[in-house]
Structures are given as structure tokens and as C-alpha cells.
Amino acid sequence: MNIQELQQAYTSRIKEFKGFIYKQTRDNDDLRQEACLAMWRGLLKDPGATNGYLMNRIRWRLMDVWRNSVSVDKPYKKRPEDAQGRVEIRRAQL
């Protein structure tokens, strides 16, 4: 499957999932983007994937993002702070 075929499959199928994605992500744009990426990757892996399979991929990805992300909005998982109380920013090693 080339990129044009993948995009055509995604474009035709995303209309079916629009309501499901908005219901799962509510008003969170970042989660909505992750849901769309999960669907894209699901179609990349299996172009003939069923709706149930794609819905599960979306749910699993959203749960994974929610559990493993670090945010000020989640009180049970805080960002690491240095000795002065500043949030530590980790830089990727080049």
C-alpha cells in the first residue's frame, strides 16, 4: 500500500470515527490528535482493519498516553523538580 492509498483509506474511514473520537477525547486536542494517529497507524498495519480493531487501537493509545504522560493537570504524577523547586526540563541527547 502506498501513501496515497493509505491516505484515501484514512480519509474515507475517519468520517465513521469522528463521533467516537470526539466522545473519547472530549475537549482535549492533544488526545484527539493521538487518536487520529492511532487510527492512521492501525490502517498502516492492516488496511482492511475492522471498525472494532481500530476503536480498540484508539482506546489503548489514549489510555497509554494518559498513564504515561507527565502533566501539571494530573496530581498523582508530577514532573520532577530540582532542589530550587523548578521543573526539570530534560533535553534529548543529540
C-alpha positions as CSV (number, residue, x, y, z in Angstrom):
1,M,0.0,0.0,0.0
2,N,1.4,3.4,-1.0
3,I,0.9,6.6,0.8
4,Q,-1.9,7.8,-1.5
5,E,-3.9,4.6,-0.9
6,L,-3.3,4.9,2.8
7,Q,-4.5,8.5,2.9
8,Q,-7.6,7.7,0.8
9,A,-8.4,4.8,3.2
10,Y,-7.9,7.0,6.2
11,T,-10.0,9.9,4.8
12,S,-12.9,7.6,4.0
13,R,-12.8,5.9,7.4
14,I,-12.2,8.9,9.6
15,K,-15.7,10.1,8.9
16,E,-17.1,7.0,10.5
17,F,-15.0,7.5,13.7
18,K,-15.5,11.3,14.1
19,G,-18.1,10.9,16.8
20,F,-16.3,8.1,18.6
21,I,-13.1,10.1,18.7
22,Y,-14.8,13.2,20.0
23,K,-16.6,11.2,22.6
24,Q,-13.4,9.6,23.8
25,T,-11.3,12.7,23.9
26,R,-13.9,15.3,24.9
27,D,-12.2,18.8,24.5
28,N,-8.6,17.6,24.6
29,D,-7.0,18.4,21.3
30,D,-3.8,16.5,22.1
31,L,-5.7,13.3,22.8
32,R,-7.8,13.8,19.7
33,Q,-4.5,14.0,17.7
34,E,-3.2,10.9,19.4
35,A,-6.5,9.1,18.5
36,C,-6.2,10.1,14.8
37,L,-2.5,8.9,14.8
38,A,-3.6,5.6,16.4
39,M,-6.1,5.1,13.6
40,W,-3.6,6.0,10.9
41,R,-1.1,3.5,12.3
42,G,-3.8,0.9,12.6
43,L,-4.6,1.3,8.9
44,L,-0.9,1.3,8.0
45,K,-0.6,-2.1,9.8
46,D,-3.8,-3.5,8.4
47,P,-5.5,-1.6,5.6
48,G,-8.6,-3.8,5.8
49,A,-8.9,-3.4,9.6
50,T,-12.4,-3.8,11.2
51,N,-14.0,-0.9,13.0
52,G,-13.7,-2.8,16.3
53,Y,-10.0,-3.2,15.8
54,L,-9.5,0.5,15.1
55,M,-11.6,1.5,18.1
56,N,-9.5,-0.7,20.3
57,R,-6.3,0.8,19.0
58,I,-7.7,4.3,19.7
59,R,-8.8,3.3,23.2
60,W,-5.4,1.6,24.0
61,R,-3.4,4.6,22.7
62,L,-5.5,7.1,24.7
63,M,-5.0,5.0,27.9
64,D,-1.3,4.7,27.2
65,V,-0.9,8.5,26.7
66,W,-3.0,9.2,29.8
67,R,-1.0,6.8,32.0
68,N,2.5,7.6,30.8
69,S,2.3,11.4,30.2
70,V,3.5,13.9,32.7
71,S,1.4,17.0,33.1
72,V,0.5,19.6,35.7
73,D,-3.1,18.6,35.2
74,K,-2.6,15.2,36.8
75,P,-2.0,15.4,40.5
76,Y,-0.9,11.8,41.1
77,K,2.1,12.1,38.7
78,K,4.1,15.2,39.0
79,R,7.0,16.4,36.9
80,P,10.4,16.1,38.6
81,E,11.7,19.2,40.3
82,D,15.2,20.3,41.1
83,A,16.4,21.5,44.5
84,Q,15.1,25.0,44.0
85,G,11.6,23.7,43.1
86,R,11.9,24.4,39.4
87,V,10.5,21.9,36.9
88,E,13.4,19.9,35.4
89,I,13.5,20.0,31.6
90,R,15.2,17.0,30.1
91,R,16.9,17.6,26.8
92,A,17.3,14.9,24.2
93,Q,20.8,13.9,23.6
94,L,22.0,14.6,20.1
